[in-house]
Amino acid sequence: MLARREPVTLRGVVAGTGVSTMAVYTYFDGMPGLLGAVRQEGFTRLAARLGTLSATDDPVGDAAAAGAAYAASAREIPELYSLMFDGSLPLPDSGAADATLGHLVGAVRRAVASGRFDDDVDVLGFAHELWMLGHGACMLLVTRVLSFEQVEPVVTSGLVHLYRAAGDDARSAARSVERGWARGLGTDL
């Protein structure tokens, strides 16, 4: 129903499943609980996907890889991505959502420690900046305002600019974004 952009109704959810509408109340305490469980599953999947990206000796590239994996998730299942960021729905366990941001925080922390980013970079604040760049682009993607082919060069350019603002040099930042982005999409160079 989400993929077809149809209204999500209780009857529509159970149609063809062989269960009654009561099952949604029994197991999820109603539609908000069911949609919250779907939201939770989205974050769990994204956290698992990010968990497959092992840390490398290029923390700046690792941050770009996380951004690419995030964007790929939005591109693959845009309806789930939209639901994940619907704050009006419950999120049974915020741990998976926190873990997704944790990947960026860890990469930024390592970039500061390695000297690629300045010592005075606010690690959490900068991770939020990276997230906001990526999330804004992904929302334009999932709402079909822009295609992935339109979003991708803007995001990768924006990452280079943000990394330079954090203290990285232009050439290193561009190389890290190119390699990290490809790794996050699963198209390693």
N, C-alpha and C positions, 0 to 999 in steps of 0.2 A: 504494500500500500504506500509506503514511504517513497519507494522508487517510482511508482506510478503517479505520485503527487495526489493521491486520493486522501480524503479525510480518514484518519485512523479512528475506527469505531470498534467498540467491543465485539459486536457481531461479526464485523469484518475480520477481526483478529482470529476468532475461533472458527470461522467458516472453513470447512474442509479438514479440520483437525480431529474431529470425533470427540471433542470435549465441549462442555457447556460453558456459557459465559460465567457461570459460578466459579469455574476453575481459576479464572483471572483474579477473582476476589479471594479465593482460598490461598493461592500461592503468591499473589502480588499485592493484595489489598486494593485492587482496582486498577484502572488504567494508568493513573500517575505512577503507581508502583511498577507496573509492567514497563512503561516507557523509561522509568528510572533504571530498571534492570538492563534495558537495552543500552542506555547511556553508559552504564557501568561496563558493560561488555565492550563497548567502543574504546573506552580508556584502557581496559585490560588488554585488548588486542594491540593498541598503539604502544603501550608499555612493553609488550612482548616483542613487537617489531623493533623498537628502539634497543631492546636488550640484545638483539642479534648483532648490533653494531659494536664490535669490540673497540676498546680504546687503542689508538695508535700513538706513534711518537709525534703526531701532528694534531694537537688539541683544537686548533682553529679549523682544520679540516673535519675533525670529529663533530664540531658544532654545526658545520655546513651539512654533514651527512645526516645529522639528526633532523635538520630542517627539511632536507630532501625526503627523508622517510615520512615525516609529518605530512608534507605536501602530497606524496604518493598515496598515503592513506586517504586523504581528502579526495583525491582524484578517483581512486578505485571505488569508494563507497560514499559518495557525497551526502546521501541522506543520513547515514550513520554519523558522519562528521558533524552535520548540522545539529543533530539531536544531542551529540556529546556536549555541545556548548550552549544548550538551552538551560540556563540557570533556573528556570521556573520549575524544572523537574527535579525530583530527589536524586541524590547520588549516594547509594548505600554505603560505599567505602571510598573515601577520597584518596586512599593510598595509591591507586593506579594512576589517577590524574596527577598527583604529586610526583610520582615516579617519572612521568613524561617530562615535566619541567626539570626534574633532577638530572636528567641527561645533559641538558643545556648548562645547568649550574656547574656540574662537574667539569664539562669541557672548558667553560670560561675560567673556572678556578685553575685548571691545569695550564691554560694559556697565560694567565697572570704569572703563575709559578715558573713557567718556562721562559719568561721575558718577552713573549710575543705581544702581550698586552701590558699596559702600564700598571705599576704597582698600586696606583690609587683608583683603579677601576672598581666600582661597586659591583661585585660579582652577581648578586641576586638582581640588582637593578638592570645590569647589562643583559642578563639572561631574559629578563622581562622584555627588554627592547627587542631582542632577537625574536622572541615568541610573538610579540605584537606585529612585527613586520611579517612574519610567516603566517600568522593567523589572519591578518587582514587580507593578504593575498589569497589564502585558501578560501575565505568567505566569498571573495570575488569569483573564485573558481566554482565553488559548489552552488552558488546562486546563478551561475551561467552568465555572469556579466562579462567575464573574460575566459578564454580557453587556457589550458595548461601551457600551450606554446606562447601565449601572451604573458602569462604570469611568470613563468620560469626566468626569462632574462632580467626582468625587473627585480625579482627577489635576489637572484645571484649578484646583480650589480649592487643592490641595497646592502647585502651582506658584506661585500668588499668595502663599501663606504663605512659601514658601522665598525668593521674590524680595524680599518685605518684610524677611525676616530678613537678607538680604544688603544691605539699605539702601534699597531702592526704596520709594516711597510707595504706599499702598494703591490709590488711584485709577489711577495710571499702570500699576502692576503688573496690575491687573484688565483695563484696556484693552488692554495689550500681550498678555496671555494670550488674551483673546477674539479679537483680530485675528490673532495669530500662529497660534493653534490652527486657526482657519478656513483660513488660508493653507496650513498643513501638511497639512490634509485635502483641500485643493483646493476648498474651499467659501468662498472669500474673501468677506468682508462688503462 
